[in-house]
Amino acid sequence: MPSRKPKIDVESLLARLENEFGRPRMIARFDPIEELVSCIMSQHTSDANSFPTFTRLRETFTDWQDIVDAGADRIADTIRHAGLANQKSKNIVESLKRIKSEFGDYTLEPLRSMTLVGARDWLVQLPGVGPKTASIVLCFSFGMGAIPVDTHIFRVSWRLGLIDESIGESKSHDALLKLVPPKDAFRFHVLLIQQGRIVCRAPLPECTKCVVQDLCPWHAKGGPEKRRTELAKNRLKAKEKSAKRAVGRRLS
């Protein structure tokens, strides 16, 4: 499918969202390997579960070599509360082994000398690391112009016509890199998450509160109204299905 040029100017979009939500401030949480391991642990769970579990992991083991020496089974016992512990522990241990094998130590600093795409491509060959996790490491720990795309960013981006919904979250990383200047990547990431969580929500967006409504092709095409109709039909079908089950139980 040929790419189409979005009608929205990214800088104008970010300026409006900043006026609404404030300018994002970059705060480095972890060094690159800590960020990587933390991201692997956070997959398919909430921050409320993953961050305390990551802290427990770091307090239990002296360093990365200690984690590798402990092995996946023991690591799984330590990170059990983060969910999917058996798979995550294997991914963590194997990723650490590959990092040391490649760079001679437990460090990701050599990625600084690579291009953004080159560094991301290197990270995604690690087990359990996809474009989102790799982009988080590059954005938050290295300050590179990577854009981690979550469900909120993807939804807001396609509704605004920046990308096509059909490409999916994974491919949207590359699509957005072509649109958003590297200097604006962090701002874009944070502001679109806020827009998605507060205003442009998944079930039904708060279009009357949206500061970029006039720029939104999805709104102009009646997307919200179509969504309301779809939800109403789904609720009606659910009620009819529930009623049929109730009749079936009475007759049995």
C-alpha positions in Angstrom: 0.0 0.0 0.0 1.6 3.3 -1.0 2.3 5.7 1.8 0.2 8.9 2.0 1.4 12.2 3.4 -0.5 13.2 6.5 -2.3 16.5 6.5 -1.3 17.2 10.1 2.0 19.1 10.9 3.7 17.2 13.7 5.1 20.3 15.3 1.7 22.0 15.4 0.1 18.9 16.8 2.7 18.7 19.6 2.4 22.4 20.3 -1.4 22.0 20.9 -1.0 18.9 23.1 1.8 20.6 25.1 -0.5 23.6 25.7 -3.1 21.1 27.1 -0.9 18.7 29.0 2.4 20.6 29.6 5.8 20.0 28.2 7.2 16.5 28.9 10.4 16.2 30.9 12.9 13.5 30.3 13.9 11.7 33.5 16.4 8.8 33.0 15.1 5.9 35.2 17.7 3.2 34.6 20.9 2.5 32.8 20.4 0.7 29.4 20.6 -2.9 30.7 18.4 -2.1 33.7 15.9 -0.5 31.3 16.0 -3.6 29.0 15.5 -6.1 31.9 12.8 -3.9 33.4 11.0 -3.8 30.0 11.1 -7.5 29.6 9.6 -7.9 33.0 6.9 -5.4 32.4 5.5 -7.1 29.3 1.8 -8.2 29.7 1.6 -6.9 33.2 1.1 -3.5 35.0 3.8 -1.2 36.3 2.4 -1.8 39.8 3.5 -5.5 39.4 6.6 -5.1 37.4 8.5 -2.3 39.1 8.5 -3.8 42.6 9.4 -7.1 41.2 12.3 -5.6 39.3 13.5 -3.9 42.5 13.3 -7.3 44.2 15.4 -8.8 41.5 18.1 -6.2 41.8 18.2 -6.5 45.6 18.4 -10.3 45.5 21.3 -10.6 43.1 24.6 -8.7 43.3 25.0 -7.9 39.6 24.2 -9.2 36.1 26.7 -12.0 36.3 25.0 -13.2 39.6 21.7 -13.3 37.7 23.2 -15.4 34.9 24.9 -17.7 37.3 21.6 -18.2 39.2 19.9 -19.5 36.1 16.4 -19.1 34.7 14.6 -21.3 37.3 15.8 -19.3 40.3 15.2 -16.0 38.5 11.6 -17.2 37.7 11.0 -17.7 41.4 12.2 -14.2 42.2 10.1 -12.5 39.5 7.0 -14.6 39.9 4.7 -11.6 40.7 5.4 -10.0 37.3 3.6 -12.9 35.5 4.9 -15.2 32.8 7.9 -15.7 35.0 9.3 -18.8 33.3 9.5 -17.3 29.9 10.6 -13.9 31.1 13.4 -15.4 33.2 14.7 -17.3 30.2 14.6 -14.2 28.0 16.5 -12.2 30.7 19.3 -14.7 31.2 19.7 -15.4 27.5 19.8 -11.7 26.7 22.4 -11.0 29.3 24.5 -13.9 27.9 24.3 -12.5 24.4 25.2 -9.0 25.5 28.3 -10.2 27.2 29.3 -12.4 24.3 28.9 -9.6 21.8 30.4 -6.7 23.8 32.7 -8.5 26.3 30.8 -7.1 29.3 27.3 -6.5 30.6 27.0 -3.2 28.8 25.0 -1.7 25.9 27.2 1.3 25.5 28.4 0.2 22.1 24.9 0.9 20.8 25.6 4.7 21.1 27.9 4.5 18.1 25.3 2.9 15.9 22.5 4.5 14.0 19.1 4.4 15.6 17.9 1.7 13.2 21.1 -0.3 13.6 20.9 -0.2 17.4 17.2 -1.2 17.3 17.9 -4.0 14.9 20.6 -5.3 17.2 18.3 -5.2 20.3 15.3 -6.9 18.6 17.4 -10.0 18.0 17.5 -10.6 21.7 14.9 -13.0 23.0 11.8 -11.3 24.3 12.7 -7.9 22.7 10.4 -6.4 20.1 10.3 -2.9 18.5 8.6 -1.4 21.5 11.0 -2.7 24.1 14.0 -1.8 21.9 12.6 1.7 21.3 12.1 2.3 25.1 15.7 1.5 25.8 17.0 3.7 23.0 14.6 6.6 23.9 14.8 6.6 27.6 18.4 5.4 28.3 20.2 6.7 25.2 18.2 9.8 24.4 17.9 8.6 20.7 15.0 9.6 18.6 13.1 6.3 18.9 9.4 6.3 19.4 8.1 3.5 21.6 4.6 2.8 20.3 2.0 1.4 22.7 -1.8 0.9 22.1 -2.5 4.6 22.9 0.0 6.0 20.5 -1.0 3.7 17.8 -4.7 4.5 18.2 -4.2 8.3 18.3 -1.8 8.2 15.4 -4.2 6.3 13.0 -7.2 8.3 14.1 -5.3 11.5 13.3 -4.3 10.1 9.9 -0.6 10.0 10.7 -0.4 6.3 9.8 -2.7 3.7 8.4 -4.5 1.5 10.9 -3.9 -1.6 8.8 -0.1 -1.6 9.4 -0.4 -2.6 13.1 1.6 -1.5 16.1 4.8 -3.2 15.2 5.3 -1.6 11.8 4.1 1.8 13.0 7.5 2.2 14.7 9.1 2.7 11.3 6.2 4.7 9.9 6.3 7.2 12.7 10.1 7.5 12.5 9.7 8.9 9.0 7.2 11.5 10.2 8.6 12.7 13.6 11.9 14.5 13.8 14.3 12.8 16.2 14.4 15.8 18.5 10.6 15.5 19.0 10.4 11.7 19.5 10.2 11.8 23.3 7.6 14.6 23.3 5.6 12.7 20.7 5.7 9.5 22.8 4.6 11.1 26.0 2.0 13.6 24.7 0.2 11.0 22.5 0.0 8.6 25.4 -1.6 11.3 27.5 -4.0 12.1 24.6 -4.9 8.5 24.3 -5.4 7.9 28.0 -7.4 11.0 28.8 -9.2 12.1 25.6 -8.9 9.8 22.6 -9.8 6.7 24.5 -10.4 3.3 22.9 -14.1 2.6 23.5 -15.4 6.2 23.0 -13.2 9.3 22.7 -14.0 12.6 24.4 -14.1 14.5 21.2 -15.6 17.6 22.7 -12.5 18.0 24.9 -10.0 17.3 22.1 -7.7 20.3 21.2 -6.9 18.7 17.8 -10.5 17.8 16.8 -10.4 20.1 13.8 -7.3 18.3 12.6 -8.8 14.8 13.0 -9.9 13.0 9.8 -11.4 10.2 11.8 -13.7 12.6 13.6 -14.5 14.4 10.3 -15.6 11.1 8.7 -17.9 10.3 11.6 -15.7 7.8 13.3 -17.0 8.5 16.8 -20.6 8.2 15.8 -19.9 4.9 13.9 -18.1 3.7 17.0 -21.2 4.5 19.2 -23.5 2.7 16.8 -21.1 -0.3 16.8 -21.0 -0.4 20.6 -24.8 -0.2 20.8 -25.2 -3.1 18.4 -22.7 -5.2 20.4 -24.5 -4.5 23.6 -27.9 -5.5 22.0 -26.3 -8.7 20.7 -24.9 -9.5 24.1 -28.3 -9.0 25.8 -30.0 -11.2 23.2 -27.4 -13.9 23.7 -27.8 -13.7 27.4 -31.6 -13.9 27.2 -31.3 -17.0 24.9 -29.0 -18.7 27.5 -31.5 -17.9 30.3 -34.4 -19.4 28.3 -32.3 -22.5 27.6 -31.5 -23.0 31.3 -35.2 -22.7 32.2 -36.1 -25.4 29.6 -33.4 -27.8 30.5 
